[in-house]
Amino acid sequence: MEKLYADRSGKDTKLKQYAASAALKNVESDAKNAHDHNRIHIGQVTVGNPTVTDLDLNGKTPRATLSSCLDISRWEVVDANTKKPVSLPSNRLTKYVIQSQVERWPGGWRVIRDEPQGKRC
């Protein structure tokens, strides 16, 4: 995800190895929107305190739901040409709870849905 947002071409991300379905479509759409507005994101995103909140390993496609803290406080939105920071709302959440659904595919686990919960962590 970091590479996709940082690279306006969006070519060298390998994101499909980690995301699918709604999660993949949403991140690609959001990154394209940022790039269309001449913005890139640089820095680092971290995920902390992952907790399994639901697990089904017996279904046709094994799946799990995770609750985590997504920390984007070291991920900076900048102008793609000048690399100068873009002004953002001071009240935006930079560390928040995100709920993710993952499925086990033949090539490994894929995030299929990410849903920010609108709560600080």
matplotlib code that plots the C-alpha trace (Angstrom):
import matplotlib.pyplot as plt

x = [0.0, 2.8, 4.4, 1.2, 0.5, 4.1, 4.4, 2.1, 2.5, 1.3, 3.2, 5.6, 3.4, 2.7, -0.4, -2.4, -0.3, -1.8, -5.2, -8.3, -11.9, -13.2, -9.9, -7.9, -10.4, -10.7, -7.0, -6.4, -9.2, -8.1, -4.5, -5.6, -7.7, -4.6, -2.4, -5.1, -4.8, -1.0, -0.5, 1.7, 2.1, 5.6, 6.8, 5.6, 2.3, 2.3, -0.2, -0.2, -2.1, -3.7, -6.4, -8.4, -12.1, -13.7, -12.3, -13.7, -11.2, -13.8, -15.5, -14.8, -12.6, -11.0, -11.4, -10.7, -11.6, -8.9, -9.1, -5.9, -4.5, -3.5, -0.9, -0.5, 1.1, 4.5, 2.8, 3.0, 0.8, 3.0, 2.8, 4.1, 6.2, 7.6, 7.5, 6.2, 3.6, -0.1, -2.2, -4.6, -7.3, -5.7, -8.4, -7.9, -7.2, -3.7, -4.0, -7.3, -8.9, -9.4, -11.3, -10.0, -11.4, -8.9, -9.3, -6.9, -6.3, -4.0, -1.2, -1.6, -3.9, -5.4, -7.1, -10.6, -12.1, -10.7, -13.1, -11.9, -13.9, -13.6, -12.1, -8.7, -6.3]
y = [0.0, 2.4, 1.9, 2.4, 5.7, 6.8, 6.0, 7.8, 5.1, 2.5, -0.2, -1.8, -2.5, -6.3, -5.3, -8.2, -10.6, -9.1, -7.6, -8.6, -7.8, -4.6, -3.9, -3.9, -1.9, 0.7, 1.2, 1.4, 4.0, 6.1, 6.1, 7.1, 9.9, 11.2, 10.9, 12.7, 15.6, 15.6, 14.1, 11.2, 9.7, 9.2, 7.7, 4.6, 3.1, 0.7, -1.8, -2.5, -4.7, -7.1, -9.1, -11.9, -11.1, -13.9, -17.0, -19.6, -22.2, -24.8, -23.0, -23.5, -20.4, -20.0, -16.5, -14.3, -10.8, -8.7, -5.6, -3.5, 0.0, 1.6, 4.3, 6.8, 9.5, 9.0, 8.9, 12.4, 13.7, 15.8, 17.5, 15.0, 17.6, 19.8, 17.2, 19.9, 18.8, 19.3, 21.0, 18.6, 19.0, 19.3, 17.0, 14.0, 10.7, 9.4, 6.4, 4.6, 1.2, -0.7, -3.9, -6.2, -9.4, -11.8, -15.0, -17.8, -18.2, -20.8, -18.2, -17.1, -14.8, -11.8, -8.8, -8.6, -5.7, -3.0, -0.8, 2.1, 2.3, 6.0, 5.5, 6.5, 3.8]
z = [0.0, 0.9, -2.5, -4.4, -2.8, -3.2, -6.9, -9.3, -11.9, -9.5, -11.4, -8.9, -5.9, -5.8, -3.9, -5.5, -3.4, -0.2, -1.1, -3.2, -3.7, -2.1, -0.2, -3.4, -5.4, -2.6, -2.2, -5.9, -6.3, -3.3, -4.5, -8.1, -6.6, -4.7, -7.8, -9.9, -7.4, -7.8, -4.3, -3.1, 0.3, 1.7, 4.9, 6.8, 7.8, 10.8, 12.0, 15.7, 18.2, 15.7, 17.4, 15.9, 16.6, 14.4, 12.9, 10.5, 9.3, 8.4, 5.6, 1.9, 2.1, 5.6, 6.8, 9.8, 11.1, 12.7, 14.7, 14.6, 15.2, 11.9, 12.5, 9.6, 11.7, 9.9, 6.4, 4.9, 2.0, -0.3, -3.6, -6.2, -7.9, -5.1, -2.3, 0.0, 2.6, 1.7, 4.3, 6.0, 8.7, 12.1, 13.6, 11.3, 12.9, 12.4, 14.7, 14.5, 14.8, 11.6, 11.1, 8.4, 6.9, 5.5, 3.5, 2.9, -0.8, -2.5, -2.5, 1.1, 3.1, 1.4, 2.9, 1.3, 3.3, 5.5, 7.5, 9.6, 12.8, 13.4, 16.8, 18.1, 19.3]

ax = plt.figure().add_subplot(projection="3d")
ax.plot(x, y, z, "-o")
ax.set_aspect("equal")
plt.show()
